[in-house]
Amino acid sequence: MRNIFFVTQSGSFLNNISLYSYNVDQLYFIRNQYANFNLPNYVNSSPSNNRVHRILNSDADDINQVTFEFDIYQGPPHSTFGTFPSPLPLNSLPPAFIVKNACTDSTHFHLNYTAIADSVWWDFGDPAGLGPLNHSSQFHPVVKYPQHGTYYVQVQLWYDGDSITTMGDSVKVLPVPQVDLGFSDTLLCRGESVLLDASQGFPATYLWSTGSTDSTLSVSKSGRYWVQVSTPCGTVSDTVSVSVIDPPTVKVHDTAVCFFGPVLYDVSADSATYLWSDGSTSPTFAPRQMGTYWVEVSNPCGGYRQDFRVELQNCETTLYIPNAFTPNGDGRNDCFEVVGDNLGSYQIQVFSRWGELVYQSDDISQCWDGTHRGRPVPDGVYLYVIRHTDRHGNPMPIRRGEIRLYR
């Protein structure tokens, strides 16, 4: 052990200390005088408490042989306890204060020397940023620094109107993270991307909803994305929604409308606006009469204007079936031909009177020339069966009948 420091009360100096029990090179002490024992911090209540003394032969076998060197250090009034033993080169006092939660939004200072001072005066090292708040007389103040950085903080200890000492230390104030991705939702055209940037400009950790730990994230797909930014001063987060859309495509064209049924146009597109020739702004439109119309459709990725015409037509499914034909090569009525309107599908079969299949087809544009296997069939009556559907694929009643063949 090199040095020992202790405080004695007046009238009891070394009376009960056995010096040979200490293996020391230097033994320093102060003698406190008490001006008022009723004060909370009475140990330093006398102005004469400003001197440090030393024992010259701490290894003496007999306490009566101990010799002293008095007044080796003298400071301002009330100062010995506050500065002792800092004037001595091989020793140091505890730090003036402890810093808790050193963040810009709340930096807590805890004074270590509340027992020796009845008042304090702080200087937080940022007069330009803090202004009047750069000083405080609280023992344990809390400061909100406008900027992160390193500040030299000093605290002056006072007792009974006298300044005891001023102590200071450098304090590194850390930033509080803040994150704002710039928007809550956005639209992207197909093939585009957006860069989400959560960079802080100081050390921080990042975690995105995708699992990425970079400070930025490039997004080109629809979805909801969030980021968490963490520092020793806290964790903050932000969330955005991204929608990827396509430009509108043309969905209208000239149409022939059945006289017995309406037509409905639907031009819906992602995030689009609509304007029809009648002034309506709905994505759907039902013409009330025949004529020429137009529509304008647009979204952030493009748009179009399209004209179209609506005509009236007979949409009834009909069949015209002749009852005779003359395949004699004179160029008139040489073929058994069925004519139909608004058919979805068609099939005809022709049988002899004895049930032999002599002709079949599923193409209404073809006709029977009165032959079977390349040879003319005899005159007479033949039977036909026709199966067909309407334009929507709905089955129609089967048509059966007779056809007379003349040569």
C-alpha positions in Angstrom: 0.0 0.0 0.0 1.4 3.4 -1.0 -0.8 6.1 0.6 -3.7 6.3 3.1 -5.9 9.4 3.7 -8.3 9.8 6.5 -10.3 12.5 8.2 -10.2 13.1 12.0 -12.6 15.0 14.2 -11.3 17.9 16.3 -10.3 16.7 19.8 -9.8 13.0 18.8 -6.7 13.2 16.6 -5.1 9.7 16.3 -6.0 8.8 19.8 -7.4 5.4 18.9 -5.2 4.5 15.8 -2.4 1.9 16.0 -0.1 3.1 13.2 2.0 0.0 13.1 -1.0 -1.9 11.8 -0.8 0.0 8.4 1.9 -0.8 5.9 2.1 2.6 4.3 4.6 5.0 2.8 2.7 8.2 3.3 -0.2 8.9 5.6 -2.2 12.2 5.0 -5.0 13.6 7.1 -7.2 16.6 7.5 -8.8 17.9 10.7 -12.4 19.1 10.3 -13.8 21.9 12.4 -17.5 22.1 13.0 -19.1 25.5 13.0 -22.6 24.1 13.3 -23.4 20.4 14.0 -27.0 20.9 13.0 -26.1 21.4 9.3 -26.8 18.4 7.1 -23.2 18.7 5.7 -21.6 19.8 8.9 -18.3 17.9 8.2 -17.2 20.9 6.1 -19.0 23.6 7.9 -16.0 25.6 9.1 -14.1 28.0 6.8 -10.9 26.7 8.5 -11.3 23.3 6.8 -8.9 24.1 4.0 -5.6 22.4 5.1 -4.0 19.0 4.5 -1.3 17.5 6.9 1.0 14.5 6.8 2.5 11.9 9.2 6.3 11.7 8.6 7.0 8.4 10.3 4.0 6.3 10.1 6.1 3.2 10.8 6.9 4.3 14.3 6.6 1.6 17.0 5.2 4.0 19.5 2.4 6.4 18.8 4.1 8.9 21.1 7.1 9.0 18.7 4.9 10.0 15.6 5.9 13.3 14.0 3.9 15.4 11.7 4.2 18.0 8.9 1.3 20.4 9.1 -0.2 22.6 6.4 1.5 20.9 3.4 -1.5 22.1 1.4 -3.8 25.0 1.9 -6.8 25.8 -0.3 -9.8 28.2 -0.2 -12.2 28.1 2.8 -14.3 24.9 3.2 -12.1 23.3 0.5 -10.1 20.4 2.0 -12.7 17.7 1.9 -13.8 18.7 -1.7 -10.3 18.8 -3.1 -8.5 16.2 -0.8 -6.5 14.3 -2.0 -6.5 15.7 -5.6 -3.5 18.0 -4.9 -1.4 14.9 -4.2 0.1 13.5 -7.4 -0.3 9.8 -6.8 -4.0 9.9 -5.9 -7.3 11.0 -7.4 -10.8 11.6 -6.3 -13.8 9.8 -7.6 -15.3 11.4 -10.7 -17.3 14.5 -10.1 -20.5 13.0 -11.5 -21.9 9.9 -13.0 -23.6 10.1 -16.4 -26.7 8.0 -16.9 -28.6 7.6 -20.2 -26.2 9.9 -22.2 -28.7 10.6 -25.0 -29.7 13.8 -26.6 -33.3 13.6 -25.4 -32.3 12.9 -21.8 -28.9 13.0 -20.3 -28.9 12.4 -16.5 -26.1 13.8 -14.3 -25.7 12.3 -10.8 -23.4 14.4 -8.6 -21.0 12.3 -6.4 -20.2 15.1 -3.8 -23.6 16.0 -2.4 -22.3 15.6 1.2 -19.8 18.4 1.0 -21.7 21.2 -0.8 -24.8 23.1 0.0 -25.2 24.4 -3.6 -23.8 23.7 -7.1 -23.5 25.4 -10.4 -23.3 23.3 -13.6 -21.9 24.2 -17.0 -23.1 21.7 -19.6 -20.6 22.8 -22.2 -23.0 24.0 -24.9 -23.8 27.6 -24.4 -24.8 28.2 -28.1 -27.1 25.2 -28.3 -28.6 25.2 -24.9 -28.7 28.9 -24.2 -30.0 29.6 -20.7 -30.4 25.9 -20.1 -26.6 25.4 -20.3 -26.5 26.1 -16.5 -28.3 24.5 -13.6 -28.2 24.6 -9.8 -29.8 21.2 -9.3 -27.7 18.5 -7.7 -28.8 15.8 -10.2 -29.9 17.7 -13.4 -31.3 16.3 -16.6 -30.3 17.9 -19.9 -31.7 17.7 -23.4 -28.9 18.4 -25.8 -29.9 19.7 -29.2 -27.1 17.8 -31.0 -25.1 14.7 -30.2 -21.4 15.0 -29.6 -18.7 15.3 -26.9 -19.2 18.1 -24.3 -16.9 19.2 -21.5 -19.2 19.4 -18.4 -18.1 21.2 -15.3 -19.7 21.5 -11.8 -18.7 24.1 -9.2 -19.2 23.1 -5.6 -20.2 25.8 -3.1 -20.6 25.8 0.7 -21.8 28.6 2.9 -21.4 31.1 0.0 -17.9 30.1 -0.8 -16.7 28.2 -3.9 -15.0 25.0 -2.8 -13.8 23.6 -6.1 -14.7 23.2 -9.8 -14.6 19.7 -11.3 -15.2 18.6 -14.9 -15.1 15.8 -17.4 -15.8 15.1 -21.1 -19.2 13.6 -21.8 -20.1 11.8 -25.0 -23.8 12.4 -25.8 -25.3 9.8 -28.2 -28.0 10.6 -30.7 -31.5 9.3 -30.5 -32.5 7.5 -33.7 -35.3 8.9 -35.9 -36.7 7.3 -39.0 -39.1 8.6 -41.6 -39.2 6.7 -44.9 -40.8 9.7 -46.6 -44.3 8.3 -47.3 -46.9 5.9 -45.9 -47.8 4.4 -49.3 -46.8 4.8 -52.9 -47.5 3.5 -56.4 -44.9 2.0 -58.7 -45.2 1.2 -62.4 -44.3 -2.3 -63.5 -40.5 -2.5 -63.8 -39.8 0.5 -61.5 -38.3 0.4 -58.0 -38.1 2.7 -55.0 -35.2 3.1 -52.5 -36.3 3.1 -48.9 -33.6 4.9 -46.9 -33.4 4.7 -43.0 -29.8 5.9 -42.8 -29.0 7.7 -39.5 -25.6 9.2 -40.3 -24.2 7.6 -37.1 -23.7 4.0 -35.9 -27.0 2.2 -35.7 -28.4 -1.3 -36.4 -31.1 -1.9 -39.0 -33.7 -4.6 -39.5 -36.2 -4.7 -42.4 -39.3 -6.8 -42.8 -37.4 -8.7 -45.5 -34.6 -9.7 -43.1 -32.1 -7.2 -44.6 -29.8 -5.4 -42.1 -28.6 -2.7 -44.5 -29.6 1.0 -44.0 -31.4 1.1 -47.3 -33.8 -1.3 -49.1 -34.7 -1.3 -52.8 -38.3 -2.3 -53.4 -39.9 -3.4 -56.8 -42.8 -5.6 -55.6 -46.1 -4.8 -54.0 -46.2 -5.3 -50.2 -46.0 -3.7 -46.8 -42.4 -3.0 -45.6 -41.2 -1.9 -42.2 -37.8 -1.1 -40.7 -36.5 -0.9 -37.1 -33.5 1.3 -36.3 -31.7 0.7 -33.0 -29.0 2.5 -31.0 -28.2 2.5 -27.3 -30.6 5.4 -27.0 -33.6 3.5 -28.3 -35.4 1.8 -31.1 -37.7 3.4 -33.7 -39.6 2.1 -36.7 -41.6 3.1 -39.8 -43.8 1.3 -42.2 -44.7 1.9 -45.9 -47.0 0.2 -48.4 -45.9 -0.2 -52.0 -48.3 -1.1 -54.8 -47.0 -2.1 -58.3 -49.5 -1.3 -61.1 -49.7 -1.8 -64.9 -50.8 0.9 -67.4 -54.4 0.6 -68.6 -55.1 -1.7 -71.6 -57.8 -1.1 -74.2 -61.0 -3.0 -73.3 -63.6 -1.5 -75.6 -64.3 -2.3 -79.3 -67.1 -2.0 -81.8 -70.0 -4.1 -80.8 -73.2 -5.4 -82.3 -75.8 -5.5 -79.6 -78.7 -7.9 -79.7 -82.0 -6.1 -80.0 -83.3 -8.0 -77.0 -80.4 -7.6 -74.6 -78.1 -4.8 -73.2 -74.3 -4.6 -73.4 -72.0 -3.5 -70.5 -68.5 -2.2 -71.0 -66.0 -2.6 -68.1 -62.6 -0.8 -68.4 -61.4 -1.2 -64.8 -57.6 -0.7 -64.3 -55.3 -0.2 -61.3 -55.6 3.2 -59.7 -57.2 4.6 -62.8 -59.6 7.5 -63.5 -62.4 7.2 -66.2 -64.3 9.5 -68.4 -67.0 8.4 -70.9 -68.5 10.4 -73.7 -71.6 11.0 -71.7 -69.6 12.5 -68.8 -69.8 9.6 -66.4 -66.7 8.6 -64.5 -67.5 5.0 -63.6 -65.3 2.1 -64.7 -68.4 0.6 -66.3 -70.7 1.9 -69.0 -74.0 0.6 -70.5 -75.1 2.4 -73.8 -78.8 3.2 -73.9 -78.9 3.5 -77.7 -77.0 2.8 -80.8 -74.2 5.1 -81.8 -70.5 6.1 -81.5 -69.0 6.6 -78.1 -65.5 7.1 -76.5 -63.8 6.5 -73.2 -60.6 7.9 -71.6 -58.8 5.8 -69.0 -55.5 6.9 -67.3 -53.4 6.0 -64.2 -49.9 7.1 -63.2 -48.4 4.6 -65.6 -50.2 5.6 -68.8 -53.6 5.7 -70.4 -55.6 5.7 -73.6 -58.6 7.2 -75.4 -60.7 4.9 -77.5 -63.7 5.4 -79.8 -66.2 2.6 -80.4 -69.5 2.0 -82.1 -72.5 0.1 -80.8 -74.8 -1.4 -83.5 -78.1 -3.3 -83.3 -78.4 -6.8 -84.5 -80.7 -9.8 -84.3 -79.1 -12.3 -81.9 -81.9 -14.9 -82.2 -80.6 -18.4 -83.0 -82.4 -19.6 -86.2 -82.1 -22.4 -88.7 -83.5 -22.5 -92.3 -83.8 -26.2 -93.5 -85.0 -26.9 -97.1 -87.3 -29.9 -97.6 -86.1 -30.9 -101.1 -83.1 -30.5 -103.5 -82.3 -31.6 -107.1 -78.6 -32.7 -107.5 -78.8 -33.0 -111.2 -75.9 -30.7 -112.1 -78.0 -27.8 -113.6 -76.5 -25.4 -111.1 -79.8 -24.8 -109.2 -80.7 -26.3 -105.9 -78.0 -29.0 -106.4 -77.1 -29.3 -102.7 -78.9 -29.8 -99.4 -77.8 -26.7 -97.6 -78.8 -25.6 -94.0 -78.6 -21.9 -93.2 -78.3 -20.7 -89.5 -77.8 -17.5 -87.5 -76.1 -17.0 -84.2 -75.0 -20.6 -83.8 -72.4 -21.7 -81.3 -72.0 -25.3 -82.6 -73.7 -27.4 -85.3 -73.9 -31.0 -86.4 -76.0 -32.7 -89.1 -76.6 -36.4 -89.9 -78.6 -37.7 -92.9 -79.9 -41.3 -92.9 -81.6 -43.4 -95.6 -85.1 -44.8 -94.9 -83.4 -48.0 -93.8 -81.3 -46.2 -91.2 -78.0 -46.1 -93.1 -75.9 -43.0 -92.4 -75.2 -41.4 -95.8 -73.9 -37.9 -94.8 -72.7 -36.0 -91.7 -70.9 -32.7 -91.0 -70.2 -30.2 -88.2 -69.6 -27.3 -90.6 -72.8 -25.4 -91.5 -71.0 -23.9 -94.5 -70.9 -27.3 -96.2 -73.8 -29.0 -97.9 -74.8 -32.5 -99.0 -74.5 -33.1 -102.7 -76.6 -36.3 -102.7 -73.8 -38.8 -102.8 -72.6 -41.5 -100.5 -69.0 -42.9 -100.7 -68.6 -41.0 -104.0 -71.7 -42.4 -105.7 -75.1 -40.8 -106.2 -77.8 -42.1 -103.9 -81.2 -43.0 -105.3 -84.1 -40.6 -105.4 -86.4 -40.7 -102.4 -87.0 -39.4 -98.9 -84.1 -39.2 -96.5 -84.1 -38.3 -92.8 -82.0 -35.7 -91.1 -81.0 -35.0 -87.4 -79.6 -31.6 -86.5 -78.0 -30.8 -83.1 -76.8 -27.2 -82.4 -76.2 -24.6 -79.6 -76.9 -20.8 -79.5 -74.1 -18.2 -79.5 -73.6 -18.7 -75.8 -73.2 -22.4 -76.0 -76.6 -23.3 -74.7 -78.1 -26.5 -76.3 -81.1 -25.9 -78.6 -83.9 -28.4 -79.3 -82.8 -31.2 -81.6 -84.3 -30.8 -85.1 -85.5 -33.8 -87.0 -87.2 -34.0 -90.4 -87.4 -35.3 -94.0 -85.6 -34.1 -97.1 -86.8 -35.1 -100.6 -84.1 -35.9 -103.2 -85.1 -35.4 -106.9 -82.8 -36.0 -109.9 
